[in-house]
Amino acid sequence: MCTGGCAKCLGTTLIPLAVLCTLANILLFFPGGKVVENNLHITDEVWYFGGILGSGVSMTFPALVFLGLKNNDCCGCCGNESCGKRFAMFSSTIFAAVGVLGAGYCFVLSAVALNRGPKCYTGTQWTYPFQDGNYLSNHTLWNMCQSPENIVPWNLTLFSLLLVMSGIQAVLCGIQVVNGLFGTICGDCKCCGCCG
């Protein structure tokens, strides 16, 4: 198995997922697709930037490292002959672990947000009217949120997307941890043999 080629494939998949997670988090700042008058009316979990920091920015570093592994030669990396392909694969394992942590952060935040429900105006105050995800199976409860319009399906859709995409990112980075360890121990099938 070509560990460098596998890493490049994983990196290619992680880039669009990171962009989509960032966009989903940005859209959550506009409840129901509208600009809010007061930032305190935005769901708290949006402000933790799970999609922007966890599955967005922190995912670009592992993805770029994975993409660069295919281009490293066996004689060295960064101009250092003692480095080698195995060290590059080992460093990718560390970046993959960072990716797992970032994706895990987004996954947990999204799960908490889905369970808690959106912050909305109930007619008397801005609050979280739902308890322990009870609104997920009972759509009649959605009428409790009077403003912003369509906030429940908006948050439900975007946080669900973040949950799924961050889960996929965590799995892909987990695969690279195993792939990187395999490449560290066994090397890559594309070795040129110039290191002896």
C-alpha positions in Angstrom: 0.0 0.0 0.0 1.3 3.4 -0.9 1.1 5.4 2.4 1.9 8.7 0.7 -0.7 8.2 -1.9 -3.3 7.3 0.7 -2.4 10.4 2.7 -2.8 12.6 -0.4 -6.3 11.2 -1.0 -7.2 11.9 2.6 -5.9 15.5 2.3 -7.9 16.1 -0.9 -11.0 15.0 0.9 -10.4 17.1 4.0 -10.0 20.4 2.3 -13.6 20.7 0.9 -15.0 19.4 4.3 -13.1 22.1 6.1 -14.5 24.8 3.8 -18.1 23.5 4.2 -17.8 23.4 8.0 -16.5 27.0 8.1 -19.4 28.1 5.9 -22.0 26.2 8.0 -20.6 27.9 11.1 -20.7 31.3 9.5 -24.4 30.8 8.4 -25.3 30.0 12.0 -24.5 33.6 12.8 -27.5 34.6 10.7 -30.4 32.7 12.5 -33.2 31.9 10.0 -31.0 33.5 7.3 -31.4 37.0 8.7 -29.1 39.5 10.4 -30.0 39.7 14.1 -30.4 43.0 16.0 -28.6 41.8 19.1 -25.7 39.3 19.2 -27.1 37.9 22.5 -29.9 36.3 20.4 -27.5 33.9 18.7 -27.2 30.4 20.1 -24.2 30.1 22.5 -22.6 27.1 20.8 -22.2 29.2 17.6 -19.8 31.5 19.5 -17.5 28.6 20.3 -16.6 28.4 16.6 -16.7 24.6 16.3 -17.0 24.7 12.5 -14.6 27.6 12.0 -11.8 26.6 14.4 -12.4 22.9 15.1 -13.3 21.5 11.7 -12.2 24.5 9.6 -8.9 26.2 10.4 -7.3 23.4 12.4 -8.2 20.9 9.7 -6.3 22.7 7.0 -2.9 22.0 8.6 -3.3 18.2 8.6 -4.8 18.4 5.1 -1.8 20.4 3.7 0.6 18.0 5.4 -1.2 15.0 3.9 -1.1 16.5 0.5 2.6 17.2 0.7 3.6 13.7 1.7 3.2 12.3 -1.8 5.8 14.8 -3.0 8.5 14.1 -0.4 11.3 11.9 -1.6 12.9 9.1 0.3 16.3 10.9 0.6 15.0 13.6 2.8 12.5 16.3 3.5 13.1 20.0 3.7 16.6 19.5 2.3 17.7 17.3 5.3 19.0 13.9 4.1 18.7 12.4 7.6 15.0 13.2 7.8 13.5 10.8 5.3 10.1 9.6 4.3 9.6 7.7 7.6 10.0 10.9 9.6 7.6 12.7 7.3 5.0 9.9 7.8 5.5 10.1 11.6 5.0 13.9 11.6 1.8 13.3 9.6 0.6 11.1 12.4 1.0 14.0 14.9 -0.9 16.3 12.5 -3.6 13.7 12.1 -4.1 13.5 15.9 -4.5 17.3 15.9 -7.1 16.9 13.2 -9.0 14.3 15.3 -9.0 16.7 18.2 -10.3 19.6 16.1 -13.0 17.5 14.5 -13.9 16.0 17.9 -14.4 19.5 19.3 -16.8 20.4 16.5 -18.6 17.1 16.8 -19.2 17.5 20.6 -20.3 21.2 20.2 -22.7 20.2 17.4 -24.2 17.4 19.5 -24.7 19.7 22.5 -26.3 22.3 20.3 -28.7 19.8 18.7 -29.6 18.4 22.1 -30.1 21.9 23.6 -32.0 23.4 20.7 -31.8 27.0 19.4 -32.1 30.2 21.3 -35.3 32.0 20.3 -38.0 34.4 21.4 -40.9 32.6 22.9 -43.3 35.6 23.2 -42.0 36.6 26.6 -38.2 36.3 26.5 -35.2 35.1 24.6 -34.4 31.6 25.9 -33.8 28.0 25.1 -37.3 26.6 25.2 -36.4 22.9 24.5 -35.2 20.4 27.0 -32.9 17.4 26.2 -33.6 17.2 22.5 -37.4 16.8 23.0 -38.1 19.0 20.0 -36.3 16.6 17.6 -39.2 14.1 17.6 -42.0 16.5 18.3 -42.3 19.1 15.6 -45.3 20.8 17.2 -42.9 22.2 19.8 -41.2 24.2 17.1 -44.1 26.7 17.3 -42.7 27.8 20.7 -40.1 29.8 18.8 -41.8 32.9 17.4 -38.6 34.7 16.3 -36.3 34.4 14.4 -38.5 32.8 11.7 -37.6 29.2 10.9 -34.8 29.2 13.5 -35.4 25.5 14.5 -35.0 24.0 11.0 -32.1 26.4 10.3 -30.1 25.4 13.4 -31.1 21.7 13.1 -29.9 21.5 9.5 -26.6 23.4 10.0 -25.6 21.7 13.3 -26.5 18.3 11.8 -24.3 19.1 8.8 -21.5 20.1 11.2 -22.0 16.9 13.2 -21.8 14.6 10.1 -18.9 16.4 8.4 -16.8 16.6 11.6 -17.5 12.9 12.2 -16.2 12.2 8.7 -13.1 14.3 9.3 -12.4 12.5 12.6 -12.6 9.1 10.8 -10.3 10.3 8.0 -7.8 11.7 10.4 -8.0 8.5 12.4 -7.2 6.5 9.2 -4.2 8.7 8.6 -3.0 8.0 12.2 -2.9 4.3 11.3 -1.6 5.0 7.8 1.2 7.3 9.2 2.2 4.7 11.7 2.3 2.0 9.0 4.4 4.4 6.8 6.7 5.1 9.7 7.4 1.5 10.4 7.3 0.0 6.9 8.1 3.0 4.7 6.4 4.0 1.4 6.1 1.8 -1.7 7.4 4.6 -3.9 10.9 4.7 -2.3 13.5 5.5 -4.8 16.2 3.6 -3.1 18.7 6.5 -3.0 19.2 6.2 0.7 20.5 2.7 0.5 
